[in-house]
Structures are given as structure tokens and as C-alpha cells.
Amino acid sequence: MRRLGRLSLLLLVCLPLLAWASEKSSDKFNIGVRLGVQMANLMTDAEWGPYPDIAGPGGVLSVDFSHGFADNFYLHTALGLDFRAYYTHVEMGIACDGDCGGAWDGDEIYSYLYLELPVMAQWRTSVLFFEAGPVANVMLLSDKEHVIPKRYRGQSDGCYDDKRFGAGVAAGIGHVFGFGLSVDARVLFQFTDVVDGGKKCLTSHSEEVEMRFDPETEVTTTKVLWESDDYMGGSYYKLLKYQFGIGYWF
């Protein structure tokens, strides 16, 4: 229901822009709309944590602007809403006496809504167009549905904060039909991390213990042979998106 509400918000924001777009197009300046589906990949060297190396589905709805400087060269910009969702399966069991512990198994869901602003140079031929340029995004909403209760999430909970601003590059190829319909495929890479510098707080503790039981005293002693705290949080959290879009130029 929450994700449905976000999609409804996306439509409410974009519909007034689409009505305005149909009145403003001209020969050299065109306005259109684009709907895209995507797979967003989080790439990291972290071995575990709330941002694992996973991919999630999503989509984008944008109002696009195209200004022609020559017969083949255009500046293509857009104002879009970008929705991403990530699903991570988790299992955890804790056994103890009293009112504590439990067993949890299911998908944790991370949902995000961004404002996306690409600015691309576009070269058109009679068959295909090619485009590339920078992309900026601003996070509008985020929601995280956890399976494991907060008190059992351990050190990983609270180590990270989502960055509100991101920057990257995009490149695409597509075709514009004579009646205004367009199809395209894009690759977008965000070279800024999607999380802040607090990611360095994740560690994993390991140790080897020797236990000895004295039958005379019936006492068990424990000796730690070795122990270590290894940094597991990862040094980078980048984003790579594959996107397919269908649009219409008015």
C-alpha cells in the first residue's frame, strides 16, 4: 500500500506538467513524457550490512525537454520521479529464557523515491539517436520495512544514513518514430556513494576459545586463544541502473 501511494503521488505531480507540455512544443523546442522500467544495482565491497550487493526493480516517469541546435544535435533534459525498491531475504533466530528471542524469516524491503535531473547531449540520425550526459538526483522519500525487531538488528542498525543528493552519468540509444513515439535503452552510473561516511562503523568480531573442565572442583574455565575485530562495512556503495523507456514527443 505504501508503494502504491508513492506511485499515485508520482502521477499527481506529473499530470499538470503533461497538460502544460502539449501547449508548448514547437519545431526547435519539444516537450514530451517518458515512462521507464529499470533494474537498479547497488554495488559494494561490503560483506554484509543494511546495504548489501543487490539489485531491485523500479521505474521512472518524467517530463522531457528537447532543444534542437542543429539538424542532428539536440540538448535533452528531463525532470523525473525515480522509484527504486530492494528486497533482501533475512533469517535470524535467538533462543533465551524469558520474554526475549524469537525466529524471523522473510524479506526486508527498502523503498526510495528520487527527483532525477538528467542533462544529455543527443545526436540523431535517420534511424537511431545516441545521448550521454550528467545526472543529478535528490531523495524525496524513503521507507524501510524490517523483518527483525530493532533491538535484535545489532551493530549494523544505525551505521548508515541515506544520502539525499547523488550525481552520475547516463548514456542511451533509441529511436524516434515520425508520429512522436520514442523507445530507448539507458545505462546510468552514480559515482557518488548512496550512503554517508558513517558506513565505517560495521565490524565483525571473531575469536577462538578453549574450555577446560576440572573434575575435582567441577569448575569450567574459559581461555581466549585469539580474537579479532574485522572491518566489514565496505568502502564504496555505488549505483548502476539499466533502464528501458517509452516516450512521446508532443
N, C-alpha and C positions, 0 to 999 in steps of 0.2 A: 504493500500500500504506500509506503514511503517513496519507493522509486516511481510509482505511478503518479504521485503528487508532483515529483520533480519534472516528469515529462509534461504534465499539464502546465506547470509554470513555464517551461520552455516554450510551449505553444502560445501561451498568453503574451509572452514577451515579443515573440517574433511575428505574430499575425498583424499588428499595426504597422510594422516595418514593411511587410509584404504588400499591404494595401498602398502604402506610400510609394513603393518601388515601381508599381505598374504605371504610375503617372510621370516618372522622372527619366525614363530611358530615352536615349537619342542615338544618333548614328555613331558618335565617338565615345559616348559615355553610356554604359549599360548597367542595369541593376537586375539582379536575379536572386534566386533562392536555391539552396543546396541542402540535400539530406544525405548523410553518410552513415555507414556502419563501419565499425572498426574493432581491431583487437589491440589492446594496449599492454605492452610487455614491460614489467618492472625488472631491470637488470641490476644485479648487485653481487658483490663478493661475500655478503653476509651468509653465514651458515644457518642461522635461524633468527627469529625475531618477528615483530609485527609487520614487517615489510619483506616477505620472502621473495625469491626469484620466481614470480608467477606472471601469468597473462590473464587478462579479463576482457569481457565484451563491453561494448559501449556504442555510442552514436553521437553525431553532431548535426545540428540544424543551424544554418547560417543565412544571413543576407549578404550577398556578394556584390562587389562593385568592380567594373572593368572600364579602364580608360585607355583608348587607343592613341598611341603616339605616332604610329606608322601602320601600314597595311598589315604587317606581320607582328609588330611589337605592341604589347599591352602591359599595363600595370593592373594586377589582380589583387584586390584586398577584400577582406571579409570581416564581419562581426558575427561570431557564432557562439552557441552554447554547446559545450562538450561534456558528455556524461560518461563516466567510467565506473565499472564495478569489478571487484576482485573477490574470488571465493577461495578460502583456504580451509582444508579439512584438518580438524584437530581432534586428538584423543588424549584424555587425561584421566587418571584415576588416583584417588588419595584415600587411604584407609587409616582411620584413627578412632579412638574412643570418644564418645560424647557427641555433641552437636557440631560436627565438622566432617570434612572429607566428602567424597562422592565420586561419581563416574560421569564423564561428559564425552560426547561423541557427536560431531556434526560440523557444519560449515560455518566459519566466521566470514562475514561479508563486509567489505569496505567499499563504500559508495561515495563518489565525488561528482560535483558539478562545477565546471570551469567556464569562464568567459575567455574565448580564444580569438586572437587577433593575428592572422597571417597577412604578410605583405610580400607578394611574389611577382617577379618579372616573368612574363609569359610570351613565348614565341609560338606563333600559329602558322601552320602550313595548310594546304588544302585538305589534308587527311587528319593530321594529329596536331595537338598543341603540347608544348613542354613548358613547365614552370618550376621556379625554385625561388626561395627567399626565407627570411627570418619569420619566426612565430613567437608571440608572447601570450601567456595565459595568466589569468587571475582566478584563484579558487573562490567560488561563491558559497558553496555548501559542502559539508562532509558529514558522513554518518557511518558509524561502525557498530555492527551487531556481533557481540561476543557470545561464544558458547560457554566458556569457562568463567565462573564468577570472578569478580575483580580481585577479591582477596587471595585467589589462587594463581593469578597470572604471573606472579613473580617479578623478577627484576626487569623483564622486558617491558612491562606496562609502565608508561610514563617516560620511557627513554627517548621517545621520538615525538616530534611535532611536525605536522604537515606544513610545508612551505606554501605561502599564499601566492607567490609570484614565481613564474618559470619562463625560461627562454630557450629557444632551439631553432632548428632549421627544418624546412619541408621541401620536398621535390615531388613532382607529379607528372603524369602523362594522361591525355584524354582526347576526346573528340566532341566537337560541337556540331549538331545537325542543323540544317538550314532553317528549320522551324523553331529553333531556340533551345531544344533539349540538349543536354550535355551529359556525358559519362566520363568518369576519371578514376584513376588509382593513385594514391599518395603514400609516401613514406615520411614520417615525421620523427625526428630525433630531438629529445630535450637534453641539452648538455649541462643544465643546472640540476642539482640534486632535488628530488621531490621531498626530502626531509631536511631538517635543520642540523646544526652541528652537534646537537645533543645525542646523536647516534653512537657516540663513543662510550656510552655507559654500559653497554652489554658485555658481560664476561661469563665464562663457564668455568666452574670450579671442579677440579679433578684431584683425587687422592687415592693412595693405596694404604690400607690399614691392616695391621697384624693383630689378631686377637689371641690371647693365651688364657687358658683356664687352669687354675691351681686347685687340684682335687683336695688338698689338705685344708685349705682355707675356704674353698668353694667361691673364690673371687675371680672374676674375669677382668683382665687388664687389656687395654687397647693402646697400641703404639702406631703412630702415623709414620709410615716409611718414607713417603714423599707426597707432596701436594703442589698444585699449580693453579693459577688463575689465568685463563687464556681469553684474549680479546676476541669476541665473536661477532661484533656489531657491524662489520663491513666498513669500507672506506668510501664507497660510492653507491648512489641509488639513482640510476638514470632511467629514462623512459623512451621506448621505441614503439611507435604506433604504425600499424598497417591499416589503410582506410580505402574503402570503395564508396564513391559518391555518385548521385544522380541529381542534376540540377536543371534549372530552366532560366533562360535569359529573356526578359521582357522586351 
